[in-house]
Amino acid sequence: MNAFNRFILLVVALLLIAIPVLLLLIAFGVLSAGVVAQYTGYNAALQAISGLSSSVFTTVVRTIIAVVGALIALIALLLLLRELTFGRRMARSTVMDDTPGRETVITSGAVKTLADGAAREAGALSPSTSLSSDKGTYSVSSRIKVPDSGNFTEVATRTRENVRRVLDDQGVPVKDVEVTVQGTAS
């Protein structure tokens, strides 16, 4: 998703959160409708909202409004959190071959499985792989455990080389392979 689309989605998510909060503050009397109208310029809408009395709404209507408001706020929060993800970005899939009639795409789950299998093949135990992507290439980060009798450096080096070799053989664009030894397997 490009930056403009992300910006628009971020604005929509913030508005979906800010407007219900503002309406609740007006409804509970924390802010007066006049003060909000002074800053926002929506006099007609605010006067209509402030003119509603609480006797107009039955218990069923209040419950429905509360449920719908909570769902809208939850959706807005999910959109906001999706746009404000911190850390590394990961591509869901990568195009391996884009020639017409031979299009091939590999998913990030398949890349993780390949990396875990290559780590086990190199003698690592309990591999756990995480991926990040940058401009179509993967950065692979594997966390492994070493057998009790194994040499940490040797197993880590073999694992890194084997993961890179297996992914290169499959045509997966790899930028970097990082292997972290978490200790020995008991």
N, C-alpha and C positions, 0 to 999 in steps of 0.2 A: 504494500500500500504506500502510495507516495505521500509526501509531507503535507500537501494541501488536503488530501482526504483525511489524513490523521488529525489535522487541525480542525476541520469541520466536525468530525466525530467528537473531538474533545470539547468543542464549544457546545454541541448539542447535549452531551452528557452533563456538562456543568449547568446548562440551563434547566435540564430535567431535574437536577438536584436543587438549584437555587430558587426556582419559582415556587415549588411546593413549600420550601422552608420559609420563604417570604410570606406566602399566604397563611401559613400557620402562625407566624409571628403577628400578623395583622388580626387573625381570628382570635388569638388569645390576648390581644390588647397590649402586646409588648411594643409594637410600633403602631402609630396611628396611620390611618389611610391617607391623611393629608401630607404627612412627612414623606411617605413612599411616593405619593403622586408628585410631590415637588421634585424628587430626584429622577423618577422614571418617566413621567409625562403620560401615564396611562390613567387619566382621571376617570373616564367613563367606566372602565372595567373595575377599578378600585372602588368607586362609589357603588356599583352594583353588588360587589362582594360585601362591602361593609353594610349595605342596606339589608342584607339577608339576616333574618332573625333565626335564632336557634330553634324556635318552635316550628319552623317550616319543615325541618328535617325530622323524619321519624327514625326510630332505632334501626330499621332495616336499611334505610337510605344512608344513614351514617356509617353503618357497617360496610355497605358496598363501597362507599367513597373511601373509607379507610383501607379496604383491601386493594382497591384499584390504585390508590396513592402509594401504598407500600410496594406493590408490584412495579409501578413506574419508577419509584426510587431505587428499587433493587436492580432493575434493568439499567438505569442510569449509572449506578455505582459499578456494575459489571463493565459497562462500556468505558467508564473512566479508568478503572483499574487495568483494563486491557490496553488502553492507550498510554498509561503511565507505567508500563512494566519496566522495571529496572533490571539491569544485568544484561546478559548477552541475548541477542536475537537469534532465533533458530528458524531456518527454512523448513517447511513441512515436507517439501520434496525438491528434488533437483533433476533437471533434464540431463540425461546421459547422452542421448543421441536425438537430434532434431531433424534428421533427413526425412523427407516425405516418404511415408509408407513404413518407416522403421523407427518411429518415435518411441523412445524409451525413457521412463521416469522412475527414479528410485526415491522411496520415502525415507524420512529420517529414522523411522523405526527399523527399516532394513539396514541402514548404515550402522545403527547401534548394535544390531544383532551380528553383523559382520565383524565389527570391532571387538565385541565380546568373545566371539568364536576364535578370532585371531589371537586374542590375549590368552585364552585357555590353551590353544595350540602351542603357544610359546612357553607354557609351564606356569602361568599365573592362575591363582585360585580366586574365586568369587569376584570376577571383574564387574565393574559398574561403569558404564560409559555415559558421558553427557556430551552434547554437541552444541556448537554455536556456528553461525554461518556469517560470512562477510562476502558480499558480491559473488554469490554462487559457489564459494568454496567452504568446506567444513573445517572447523578447528575441533579436533577430537581430544577429549580429556578422559582418560581411563584411570580408575582407582582400582588397585589390585591388592591381593594378599599373596605372600610368598610361602611356599612350603617350608616347614621347620628346618629342613636340611639345605635349603636353597640360599644362594648368594643374592642379596637384594639388588645390587647394581647389575649383576649379570641378567637376572630375570627381567628387571625393568628395561634394560637395553634391548633384550631379545623381544620383549613384548612390543616396545615402541616400533622396532624395525619390522616386526611381523604384521602389526596393525597397518602400518604405512604400505607395506608390500601388498597385503591382501586388498586394501582399498584401491591402491593404484592398479592392481591387476583387474579389478572390476570396473575401472574407469570412473571411480568416484573422485571428484575434485577435492583434494585435501590440501589445506594450507599448513596445518601444524598438527602434530600428535604429541600430547603430553601424557606421561605416565607417572602416577603417584603411588608409591608403596605405602599401604596403610598398616603393615605389620605382617606377622606370620599367622597362618591359619592353624587353629588349634584342633 
